Amino acid sequence: MSDVKPGAGERETDDGAARRVAFLLPGQGSQHIRMAAGLMDTEPVFAEAMDEALTALTDGGGLLGPGPGGSGDPGGSGGRGADLRASWLNGDDPAAMDHVTRSQPLLFAVDYALGRLVLSWGVRPAALLGHSIGEVAAAVLSGIFTLRDAATMVGDRVARLADAPPGGMVAVAGSPDEVAPHLGDDIVIGAVNAARQTVLAGLDAPLRATTAALTDAGFVVRGVAASTAFHSPALAPAMSGAGDRIAALPVGEARIPVMSGYTARFLTHAEAKDPGFWARQPVAPVLFWPAVGALLAEEDLVLVEVGPGQGLSQLARRHPAVRSGRSAMIPLLPAGPGPAAADSAAVRAAADELARLP
């Protein structure tokens, strides 16, 4: 791999000004079988960080009980005690990977490990922006939580949501205002991902009805890889009391600013210390598009998608600052599943591009 020189993290613009780097960390819907697993044999920093994250999740996070195969499970085998590493490296069932007991902890681990990898190249990001569970990984990379403490929070969140009523999410090609009149009972806007991409969330039956109504109205609707109604009030009962567990976790000062995907503002220390802020995240809508807008309103940046897939890259490229070339977008990994060599090749290409930053 090309080495990124120490201190890299800025790119010169046409007028000679330097653009700094910001990390985008994806969440639910970006997961896929063996995501980033091709780096285990080629990137020692990633492999070590992934080992640390999986150990923290299974020990401190307590993810040792039933997983896919239990109540509300899409049909996998084994119990919540199935080894996360085996599920990640050897799993071949996309539905099992989409289940909360696999998707959430593994996305957290992969985002964190990839972030550690890019930091090891000497890249010093100006900001971190996480989507959904990606915000928890951002909090670790910034220094707000230790890896073990964040794993405790993730483990508690997963245990609470594992038996939530079956639900899901769909992405609609339309603005929130365009979509709102068509929402059925108990269906809410779970995420605003772009100017004309709105994600809806809710339990299975009403979500199917709303999807049919939107399709009949001429909207393009696409399912999101989730078997849980993330970012909807349907999860409020499951998350009741979660703040008590989080309140016991120490909170540090952020060494890297975190642009929150829930407030579209830079996270304050008071918010980071509020257990309710973290406990509400599975219920609250994600404001990714406003957050990207707030981030790029501060300055032109080179955005690096630090996680599986290229979903956030595709969204960010719709922003006027990226479309115009004032800001830029670099995905770290391929758009979807593929051979191990594809992971390594994509990371090499991203590293080479970052190495060219002045």
Contacts in CASP RR format, 6 or more apart in sequence:
PFRMAT RR
TARGET T0000
AUTHOR 0000-0000-0000
METHOD contacts of the structure
MODEL  1
MSDVKPGAGERETDDGAARRVAFLLPGQGSQHIRMAAGLMDTEPVFAEAM
DEALTALTDGGGLLGPGPGGSGDPGGSGGRGADLRASWLNGDDPAAMDHV
TRSQPLLFAVDYALGRLVLSWGVRPAALLGHSIGEVAAAVLSGIFTLRDA
ATMVGDRVARLADAPPGGMVAVAGSPDEVAPHLGDDIVIGAVNAARQTVL
AGLDAPLRATTAALTDAGFVVRGVAASTAFHSPALAPAMSGAGDRIAALP
VGEARIPVMSGYTARFLTHAEAKDPGFWARQPVAPVLFWPAVGALLAEED
LVLVEVGPGQGLSQLARRHPAVRSGRSAMIPLLPAGPGPAAADSAAVRAA
ADELARLP
1 42 0 8 1.000
1 43 0 8 1.000
1 344 0 8 1.000
1 347 0 8 1.000
1 348 0 8 1.000
1 351 0 8 1.000
2 348 0 8 1.000
2 351 0 8 1.000
2 352 0 8 1.000
2 355 0 8 1.000
3 121 0 8 1.000
3 351 0 8 1.000
3 355 0 8 1.000
4 121 0 8 1.000
4 122 0 8 1.000
4 123 0 8 1.000
4 351 0 8 1.000
4 354 0 8 1.000
4 355 0 8 1.000
5 122 0 8 1.000
5 355 0 8 1.000
6 122 0 8 1.000
7 122 0 8 1.000
7 123 0 8 1.000
7 124 0 8 1.000
8 121 0 8 1.000
8 122 0 8 1.000
8 123 0 8 1.000
8 354 0 8 1.000
8 355 0 8 1.000
8 357 0 8 1.000
9 20 0 8 1.000
9 21 0 8 1.000
9 122 0 8 1.000
9 123 0 8 1.000
9 124 0 8 1.000
9 125 0 8 1.000
9 302 0 8 1.000
9 354 0 8 1.000
9 357 0 8 1.000
10 18 0 8 1.000
10 19 0 8 1.000
10 20 0 8 1.000
10 21 0 8 1.000
10 302 0 8 1.000
10 357 0 8 1.000
10 358 0 8 1.000
11 18 0 8 1.000
11 19 0 8 1.000
11 21 0 8 1.000
11 302 0 8 1.000
11 328 0 8 1.000
11 356 0 8 1.000
11 357 0 8 1.000
11 358 0 8 1.000
12 18 0 8 1.000
12 19 0 8 1.000
12 357 0 8 1.000
12 358 0 8 1.000
13 19 0 8 1.000
13 300 0 8 1.000
13 326 0 8 1.000
17 300 0 8 1.000
18 358 0 8 1.000
19 299 0 8 1.000
19 300 0 8 1.000
19 301 0 8 1.000
19 302 0 8 1.000
19 327 0 8 1.000
19 328 0 8 1.000
20 125 0 8 1.000
20 126 0 8 1.000
20 299 0 8 1.000
20 301 0 8 1.000
20 302 0 8 1.000
21 123 0 8 1.000
21 124 0 8 1.000
21 125 0 8 1.000
21 126 0 8 1.000
21 301 0 8 1.000
21 302 0 8 1.000
21 303 0 8 1.000
21 304 0 8 1.000
21 354 0 8 1.000
21 357 0 8 1.000
22 125 0 8 1.000
22 126 0 8 1.000
22 127 0 8 1.000
22 128 0 8 1.000
22 129 0 8 1.000
22 259 0 8 1.000
22 295 0 8 1.000
22 301 0 8 1.000
22 302 0 8 1.000
22 303 0 8 1.000
22 304 0 8 1.000
23 115 0 8 1.000
23 118 0 8 1.000
23 125 0 8 1.000
23 127 0 8 1.000
23 128 0 8 1.000
23 129 0 8 1.000
23 130 0 8 1.000
23 138 0 8 1.000
23 141 0 8 1.000
23 303 0 8 1.000
23 304 0 8 1.000
23 305 0 8 1.000
23 306 0 8 1.000
24 129 0 8 1.000
24 130 0 8 1.000
24 131 0 8 1.000
24 303 0 8 1.000
24 304 0 8 1.000
24 305 0 8 1.000
24 306 0 8 1.000
24 312 0 8 1.000
24 313 0 8 1.000
24 316 0 8 1.000
25 111 0 8 1.000
25 115 0 8 1.000
25 128 0 8 1.000
25 129 0 8 1.000
25 130 0 8 1.000
25 131 0 8 1.000
25 134 0 8 1.000
25 135 0 8 1.000
25 137 0 8 1.000
25 138 0 8 1.000
25 306 0 8 1.000
25 307 0 8 1.000
26 107 0 8 1.000
26 111 0 8 1.000
26 130 0 8 1.000
26 131 0 8 1.000
26 134 0 8 1.000
26 305 0 8 1.000
26 307 0 8 1.000
26 308 0 8 1.000
26 309 0 8 1.000
26 311 0 8 1.000
26 312 0 8 1.000
27 107 0 8 1.000
27 111 0 8 1.000
27 130 0 8 1.000
27 131 0 8 1.000
27 132 0 8 1.000
27 133 0 8 1.000
27 134 0 8 1.000
28 103 0 8 1.000
28 104 0 8 1.000
28 107 0 8 1.000
28 132 0 8 1.000
28 133 0 8 1.000
28 169 0 8 1.000
28 224 0 8 1.000
28 225 0 8 1.000
28 226 0 8 1.000
28 228 0 8 1.000
28 230 0 8 1.000
29 98 0 8 1.000
29 103 0 8 1.000
29 224 0 8 1.000
29 225 0 8 1.000
29 226 0 8 1.000
30 107 0 8 1.000
30 131 0 8 1.000
30 307 0 8 1.000
30 308 0 8 1.000
30 309 0 8 1.000
30 311 0 8 1.000
30 312 0 8 1.000
31 97 0 8 1.000
31 98 0 8 1.000
31 102 0 8 1.000
31 103 0 8 1.000
31 106 0 8 1.000
31 107 0 8 1.000
31 225 0 8 1.000
31 308 0 8 1.000
32 94 0 8 1.000
32 97 0 8 1.000
32 225 0 8 1.000
32 308 0 8 1.000
32 309 0 8 1.000
32 336 0 8 1.000
32 337 0 8 1.000
33 91 0 8 1.000
33 92 0 8 1.000
33 93 0 8 1.000
33 94 0 8 1.000
33 97 0 8 1.000
33 337 0 8 1.000
34 88 0 8 1.000
34 89 0 8 1.000
34 91 0 8 1.000
34 337 0 8 1.000
34 338 0 8 1.000
34 340 0 8 1.000
35 88 0 8 1.000
35 106 0 8 1.000
35 110 0 8 1.000
35 307 0 8 1.000
35 308 0 8 1.000
35 309 0 8 1.000
35 333 0 8 1.000
35 337 0 8 1.000
36 46 0 8 1.000
36 110 0 8 1.000
36 113 0 8 1.000
36 114 0 8 1.000
36 307 0 8 1.000
36 308 0 8 1.000
36 333 0 8 1.000
36 343 0 8 1.000
37 88 0 8 1.000
37 89 0 8 1.000
37 340 0 8 1.000
37 343 0 8 1.000
38 340 0 8 1.000
38 341 0 8 1.000
38 343 0 8 1.000
38 344 0 8 1.000
39 46 0 8 1.000
39 47 0 8 1.000
39 117 0 8 1.000
39 343 0 8 1.000
39 344 0 8 1.000
39 347 0 8 1.000
40 46 0 8 1.000
40 47 0 8 1.000
40 50 0 8 1.000
40 89 0 8 1.000
41 47 0 8 1.000
41 340 0 8 1.000
42 344 0 8 1.000
42 347 0 8 1.000
43 117 0 8 1.000
43 344 0 8 1.000
43 347 0 8 1.000
45 116 0 8 1.000
45 117 0 8 1.000
45 120 0 8 1.000
46 113 0 8 1.000
46 114 0 8 1.000
46 116 0 8 1.000
46 117 0 8 1.000
47 113 0 8 1.000
49 112 0 8 1.000
49 113 0 8 1.000
49 115 0 8 1.000
49 116 0 8 1.000
49 117 0 8 1.000
50 109 0 8 1.000
50 110 0 8 1.000
50 113 0 8 1.000
52 147 0 8 1.000
53 108 0 8 1.000
53 109 0 8 1.000
53 112 0 8 1.000
53 113 0 8 1.000
53 147 0 8 1.000
53 151 0 8 1.000
54 84 0 8 1.000
54 85 0 8 1.000
54 88 0 8 1.000
54 109 0 8 1.000
56 147 0 8 1.000
56 148 0 8 1.000
56 150 0 8 1.000
56 151 0 8 1.000
57 63 0 8 1.000
57 84 0 8 1.000
57 105 0 8 1.000
57 108 0 8 1.000
57 109 0 8 1.000
57 151 0 8 1.000
57 154 0 8 1.000
57 155 0 8 1.000
58 64 0 8 1.000
58 83 0 8 1.000
58 84 0 8 1.000
60 148 0 8 1.000
60 151 0 8 1.000
60 152 0 8 1.000
61 151 0 8 1.000
61 152 0 8 1.000
61 154 0 8 1.000
61 155 0 8 1.000
61 156 0 8 1.000
62 155 0 8 1.000
62 159 0 8 1.000
63 80 0 8 1.000
63 81 0 8 1.000
63 84 0 8 1.000
63 101 0 8 1.000
63 105 0 8 1.000
63 155 0 8 1.000
63 158 0 8 1.000
63 159 0 8 1.000
64 80 0 8 1.000
64 81 0 8 1.000
65 79 0 8 1.000
65 80 0 8 1.000
65 81 0 8 1.000
66 78 0 8 1.000
66 79 0 8 1.000
66 80 0 8 1.000
66 81 0 8 1.000
66 101 0 8 1.000
66 162 0 8 1.000
67 73 0 8 1.000
67 78 0 8 1.000
67 79 0 8 1.000
67 80 0 8 1.000
67 81 0 8 1.000
67 82 0 8 1.000
67 99 0 8 1.000
67 101 0 8 1.000
67 102 0 8 1.000
67 162 0 8 1.000
68 74 0 8 1.000
68 75 0 8 1.000
68 76 0 8 1.000
68 77 0 8 1.000
68 78 0 8 1.000
68 79 0 8 1.000
68 82 0 8 1.000
68 93 0 8 1.000
68 95 0 8 1.000
68 96 0 8 1.000
68 99 0 8 1.000
68 101 0 8 1.000
68 102 0 8 1.000
69 75 0 8 1.000
69 76 0 8 1.000
69 77 0 8 1.000
69 78 0 8 1.000
69 79 0 8 1.000
70 79 0 8 1.000
70 80 0 8 1.000
70 162 0 8 1.000
71 162 0 8 1.000
71 163 0 8 1.000
72 163 0 8 1.000
72 166 0 8 1.000
72 227 0 8 1.000
73 96 0 8 1.000
73 99 0 8 1.000
74 93 0 8 1.000
74 95 0 8 1.000
74 96 0 8 1.000
74 98 0 8 1.000
74 99 0 8 1.000
74 227 0 8 1.000
75 93 0 8 1.000
75 95 0 8 1.000
75 96 0 8 1.000
76 93 0 8 1.000
76 95 0 8 1.000
76 96 0 8 1.000
76 99 0 8 1.000
80 101 0 8 1.000
80 162 0 8 1.000
84 102 0 8 1.000
84 105 0 8 1.000
84 106 0 8 1.000
84 109 0 8 1.000
87 96 0 8 1.000
87 97 0 8 1.000
87 102 0 8 1.000
87 106 0 8 1.000
88 102 0 8 1.000
88 106 0 8 1.000
88 109 0 8 1.000
91 97 0 8 1.000
94 225 0 8 1.000
95 227 0 8 1.000
96 102 0 8 1.000
97 103 0 8 1.000
97 106 0 8 1.000
97 225 0 8 1.000
98 225 0 8 1.000
98 226 0 8 1.000
98 227 0 8 1.000
99 227 0 8 1.000
99 228 0 8 1.000
100 158 0 8 1.000
100 161 0 8 1.000
100 162 0 8 1.000
100 164 0 8 1.000
100 227 0 8 1.000
100 228 0 8 1.000
101 158 0 8 1.000
101 162 0 8 1.000
103 225 0 8 1.000
103 226 0 8 1.000
104 133 0 8 1.000
104 154 0 8 1.000
104 157 0 8 1.000
104 158 0 8 1.000
104 161 0 8 1.000
105 151 0 8 1.000
105 154 0 8 1.000
105 155 0 8 1.000
105 158 0 8 1.000
107 133 0 8 1.000
107 134 0 8 1.000
107 137 0 8 1.000
107 307 0 8 1.000
107 308 0 8 1.000
108 133 0 8 1.000
108 134 0 8 1.000
108 136 0 8 1.000
108 137 0 8 1.000
108 150 0 8 1.000
108 151 0 8 1.000
108 154 0 8 1.000
110 307 0 8 1.000
110 308 0 8 1.000
111 130 0 8 1.000
111 133 0 8 1.000
111 134 0 8 1.000
111 137 0 8 1.000
111 138 0 8 1.000
111 306 0 8 1.000
111 307 0 8 1.000
112 137 0 8 1.000
112 140 0 8 1.000
112 141 0 8 1.000
112 147 0 8 1.000
114 306 0 8 1.000
114 307 0 8 1.000
114 332 0 8 1.000
114 333 0 8 1.000
115 137 0 8 1.000
115 141 0 8 1.000
115 306 0 8 1.000
116 141 0 8 1.000
117 347 0 8 1.000
118 304 0 8 1.000
118 306 0 8 1.000
118 332 0 8 1.000
118 354 0 8 1.000
119 125 0 8 1.000
119 141 0 8 1.000
121 351 0 8 1.000
121 354 0 8 1.000
121 355 0 8 1.000
123 304 0 8 1.000
123 354 0 8 1.000
125 256 0 8 1.000
125 304 0 8 1.000
126 256 0 8 1.000
126 257 0 8 1.000
126 299 0 8 1.000
126 301 0 8 1.000
127 256 0 8 1.000
127 257 0 8 1.000
127 258 0 8 1.000
127 259 0 8 1.000
127 266 0 8 1.000
127 295 0 8 1.000
127 298 0 8 1.000
127 301 0 8 1.000
128 138 0 8 1.000
128 141 0 8 1.000
128 142 0 8 1.000
128 256 0 8 1.000
128 257 0 8 1.000
128 258 0 8 1.000
128 259 0 8 1.000
129 138 0 8 1.000
129 258 0 8 1.000
129 259 0 8 1.000
129 261 0 8 1.000
129 288 0 8 1.000
129 291 0 8 1.000
129 292 0 8 1.000
129 295 0 8 1.000
130 137 0 8 1.000
130 138 0 8 1.000
130 258 0 8 1.000
130 259 0 8 1.000
130 261 0 8 1.000
131 191 0 8 1.000
131 261 0 8 1.000
131 286 0 8 1.000
131 288 0 8 1.000
131 312 0 8 1.000
132 191 0 8 1.000
132 230 0 8 1.000
132 231 0 8 1.000
132 281 0 8 1.000
132 286 0 8 1.000
133 154 0 8 1.000
135 258 0 8 1.000
135 260 0 8 1.000
135 261 0 8 1.000
135 262 0 8 1.000
135 281 0 8 1.000
136 145 0 8 1.000
136 150 0 8 1.000
136 153 0 8 1.000
136 154 0 8 1.000
136 278 0 8 1.000
136 281 0 8 1.000
137 150 0 8 1.000
138 258 0 8 1.000
139 145 0 8 1.000
139 150 0 8 1.000
139 254 0 8 1.000
139 258 0 8 1.000
139 272 0 8 1.000
140 146 0 8 1.000
140 147 0 8 1.000
140 150 0 8 1.000
141 256 0 8 1.000
142 254 0 8 1.000
142 255 0 8 1.000
142 256 0 8 1.000
142 257 0 8 1.000
142 258 0 8 1.000
143 252 0 8 1.000
143 253 0 8 1.000
143 254 0 8 1.000
143 255 0 8 1.000
143 256 0 8 1.000
144 251 0 8 1.000
144 252 0 8 1.000
144 253 0 8 1.000
144 254 0 8 1.000
144 258 0 8 1.000
144 267 0 8 1.000
144 272 0 8 1.000
145 153 0 8 1.000
145 249 0 8 1.000
145 251 0 8 1.000
145 252 0 8 1.000
146 250 0 8 1.000
149 249 0 8 1.000
149 250 0 8 1.000
152 245 0 8 1.000
152 249 0 8 1.000
153 245 0 8 1.000
153 246 0 8 1.000
153 249 0 8 1.000
153 278 0 8 1.000
156 242 0 8 1.000
156 245 0 8 1.000
156 246 0 8 1.000
157 239 0 8 1.000
157 242 0 8 1.000
157 282 0 8 1.000
160 238 0 8 1.000
160 239 0 8 1.000
160 242 0 8 1.000
161 228 0 8 1.000
161 235 0 8 1.000
161 238 0 8 1.000
161 239 0 8 1.000
161 282 0 8 1.000
163 238 0 8 1.000
164 228 0 8 1.000
164 229 0 8 1.000
164 234 0 8 1.000
164 235 0 8 1.000
164 238 0 8 1.000
165 203 0 8 1.000
165 204 0 8 1.000
165 229 0 8 1.000
165 234 0 8 1.000
166 203 0 8 1.000
166 204 0 8 1.000
166 227 0 8 1.000
166 228 0 8 1.000
167 201 0 8 1.000
167 202 0 8 1.000
167 203 0 8 1.000
167 204 0 8 1.000
167 207 0 8 1.000
167 226 0 8 1.000
167 227 0 8 1.000
167 228 0 8 1.000
167 229 0 8 1.000
167 234 0 8 1.000
168 201 0 8 1.000
168 202 0 8 1.000
168 203 0 8 1.000
168 204 0 8 1.000
168 207 0 8 1.000
168 224 0 8 1.000
168 226 0 8 1.000
168 227 0 8 1.000
168 228 0 8 1.000
168 229 0 8 1.000
168 230 0 8 1.000
169 190 0 8 1.000
169 191 0 8 1.000
169 199 0 8 1.000
169 200 0 8 1.000
169 201 0 8 1.000
169 202 0 8 1.000
169 207 0 8 1.000
169 223 0 8 1.000
169 224 0 8 1.000
169 226 0 8 1.000
169 229 0 8 1.000
169 230 0 8 1.000
169 231 0 8 1.000
170 199 0 8 1.000
170 200 0 8 1.000
170 207 0 8 1.000
170 210 0 8 1.000
170 211 0 8 1.000
170 221 0 8 1.000
170 222 0 8 1.000
170 223 0 8 1.000
170 224 0 8 1.000
171 193 0 8 1.000
171 197 0 8 1.000
171 198 0 8 1.000
171 199 0 8 1.000
171 200 0 8 1.000
171 221 0 8 1.000
171 222 0 8 1.000
171 223 0 8 1.000
171 224 0 8 1.000
172 179 0 8 1.000
172 197 0 8 1.000
172 198 0 8 1.000
172 199 0 8 1.000
172 200 0 8 1.000
172 214 0 8 1.000
172 219 0 8 1.000
172 220 0 8 1.000
172 221 0 8 1.000
173 196 0 8 1.000
173 197 0 8 1.000
173 219 0 8 1.000
173 220 0 8 1.000
173 221 0 8 1.000
174 196 0 8 1.000
174 197 0 8 1.000
174 198 0 8 1.000
174 219 0 8 1.000
175 195 0 8 1.000
175 196 0 8 1.000
175 198 0 8 1.000
176 189 0 8 1.000
176 192 0 8 1.000
176 198 0 8 1.000
178 196 0 8 1.000
178 198 0 8 1.000
178 219 0 8 1.000
179 189 0 8 1.000
179 198 0 8 1.000
179 200 0 8 1.000
179 214 0 8 1.000
179 219 0 8 1.000
180 189 0 8 1.000
182 210 0 8 1.000
182 213 0 8 1.000
182 214 0 8 1.000
182 217 0 8 1.000
182 219 0 8 1.000
183 189 0 8 1.000
183 200 0 8 1.000
183 210 0 8 1.000
184 206 0 8 1.000
184 209 0 8 1.000
184 210 0 8 1.000
184 213 0 8 1.000
185 206 0 8 1.000
186 202 0 8 1.000
186 203 0 8 1.000
186 206 0 8 1.000
186 232 0 8 1.000
186 233 0 8 1.000
186 234 0 8 1.000
187 200 0 8 1.000
187 201 0 8 1.000
187 202 0 8 1.000
187 206 0 8 1.000
187 207 0 8 1.000
187 210 0 8 1.000
187 232 0 8 1.000
188 200 0 8 1.000
188 201 0 8 1.000
188 202 0 8 1.000
188 231 0 8 1.000
188 232 0 8 1.000
188 233 0 8 1.000
188 285 0 8 1.000
189 198 0 8 1.000
189 199 0 8 1.000
189 200 0 8 1.000
189 201 0 8 1.000
189 285 0 8 1.000
190 199 0 8 1.000
190 200 0 8 1.000
190 201 0 8 1.000
190 230 0 8 1.000
190 231 0 8 1.000
190 232 0 8 1.000
190 285 0 8 1.000
190 286 0 8 1.000
191 198 0 8 1.000
191 199 0 8 1.000
191 201 0 8 1.000
191 231 0 8 1.000
191 285 0 8 1.000
191 286 0 8 1.000
191 287 0 8 1.000
191 288 0 8 1.000
192 198 0 8 1.000
192 199 0 8 1.000
192 285 0 8 1.000
192 286 0 8 1.000
192 287 0 8 1.000
192 288 0 8 1.000
192 289 0 8 1.000
192 290 0 8 1.000
193 199 0 8 1.000
193 286 0 8 1.000
193 288 0 8 1.000
193 289 0 8 1.000
193 315 0 8 1.000
194 288 0 8 1.000
194 289 0 8 1.000
194 315 0 8 1.000
194 318 0 8 1.000
195 289 0 8 1.000
195 318 0 8 1.000
197 289 0 8 1.000
197 315 0 8 1.000
199 224 0 8 1.000
199 231 0 8 1.000
199 286 0 8 1.000
200 207 0 8 1.000
200 210 0 8 1.000
201 207 0 8 1.000
201 229 0 8 1.000
201 230 0 8 1.000
201 231 0 8 1.000
201 232 0 8 1.000
201 234 0 8 1.000
202 229 0 8 1.000
202 232 0 8 1.000
202 234 0 8 1.000
203 229 0 8 1.000
203 234 0 8 1.000
207 229 0 8 1.000
211 221 0 8 1.000
214 221 0 8 1.000
215 221 0 8 1.000
228 235 0 8 1.000
229 235 0 8 1.000
230 282 0 8 1.000
231 282 0 8 1.000
231 283 0 8 1.000
231 284 0 8 1.000
231 285 0 8 1.000
231 286 0 8 1.000
232 283 0 8 1.000
233 283 0 8 1.000
235 282 0 8 1.000
235 283 0 8 1.000
236 283 0 8 1.000
238 282 0 8 1.000
239 279 0 8 1.000
239 280 0 8 1.000
239 282 0 8 1.000
239 283 0 8 1.000
241 279 0 8 1.000
242 275 0 8 1.000
242 276 0 8 1.000
242 278 0 8 1.000
242 279 0 8 1.000
243 275 0 8 1.000
243 276 0 8 1.000
243 278 0 8 1.000
243 279 0 8 1.000
244 275 0 8 1.000
246 275 0 8 1.000
246 276 0 8 1.000
246 278 0 8 1.000
246 279 0 8 1.000
247 275 0 8 1.000
251 269 0 8 1.000
251 272 0 8 1.000
251 273 0 8 1.000
252 269 0 8 1.000
252 272 0 8 1.000
253 269 0 8 1.000
254 267 0 8 1.000
254 269 0 8 1.000
254 272 0 8 1.000
257 266 0 8 1.000
257 267 0 8 1.000
258 266 0 8 1.000
258 267 0 8 1.000
258 272 0 8 1.000
259 265 0 8 1.000
259 266 0 8 1.000
259 267 0 8 1.000
259 291 0 8 1.000
259 294 0 8 1.000
259 295 0 8 1.000
260 266 0 8 1.000
260 267 0 8 1.000
260 271 0 8 1.000
260 291 0 8 1.000
261 286 0 8 1.000
261 287 0 8 1.000
261 288 0 8 1.000
261 291 0 8 1.000
262 277 0 8 1.000
262 280 0 8 1.000
262 281 0 8 1.000
262 284 0 8 1.000
262 285 0 8 1.000
262 286 0 8 1.000
262 287 0 8 1.000
263 271 0 8 1.000
263 287 0 8 1.000
263 291 0 8 1.000
264 287 0 8 1.000
264 290 0 8 1.000
264 291 0 8 1.000
264 293 0 8 1.000
264 294 0 8 1.000
265 294 0 8 1.000
271 277 0 8 1.000
288 312 0 8 1.000
288 315 0 8 1.000
289 315 0 8 1.000
292 315 0 8 1.000
292 316 0 8 1.000
292 319 0 8 1.000
293 319 0 8 1.000
293 321 0 8 1.000
295 301 0 8 1.000
296 319 0 8 1.000
296 321 0 8 1.000
296 322 0 8 1.000
296 327 0 8 1.000
300 321 0 8 1.000
300 326 0 8 1.000
300 327 0 8 1.000
301 327 0 8 1.000
301 328 0 8 1.000
302 327 0 8 1.000
302 328 0 8 1.000
302 329 0 8 1.000
302 330 0 8 1.000
302 354 0 8 1.000
302 357 0 8 1.000
303 313 0 8 1.000
303 316 0 8 1.000
303 322 0 8 1.000
303 327 0 8 1.000
303 328 0 8 1.000
303 329 0 8 1.000
303 330 0 8 1.000
304 330 0 8 1.000
304 331 0 8 1.000
304 332 0 8 1.000
304 350 0 8 1.000
304 354 0 8 1.000
305 311 0 8 1.000
305 312 0 8 1.000
305 313 0 8 1.000
305 316 0 8 1.000
305 329 0 8 1.000
305 330 0 8 1.000
305 331 0 8 1.000
305 332 0 8 1.000
305 333 0 8 1.000
306 332 0 8 1.000
307 332 0 8 1.000
307 333 0 8 1.000
308 333 0 8 1.000
308 336 0 8 1.000
309 331 0 8 1.000
309 333 0 8 1.000
309 334 0 8 1.000
309 335 0 8 1.000
309 336 0 8 1.000
310 331 0 8 1.000
310 333 0 8 1.000
310 334 0 8 1.000
310 335 0 8 1.000
310 336 0 8 1.000
311 335 0 8 1.000
313 329 0 8 1.000
313 330 0 8 1.000
313 331 0 8 1.000
316 322 0 8 1.000
316 329 0 8 1.000
317 323 0 8 1.000
317 329 0 8 1.000
319 327 0 8 1.000
321 327 0 8 1.000
322 328 0 8 1.000
322 329 0 8 1.000
330 350 0 8 1.000
330 353 0 8 1.000
330 354 0 8 1.000
331 346 0 8 1.000
331 350 0 8 1.000
332 346 0 8 1.000
332 347 0 8 1.000
332 350 0 8 1.000
333 343 0 8 1.000
333 346 0 8 1.000
333 347 0 8 1.000
334 342 0 8 1.000
334 343 0 8 1.000
334 346 0 8 1.000
END
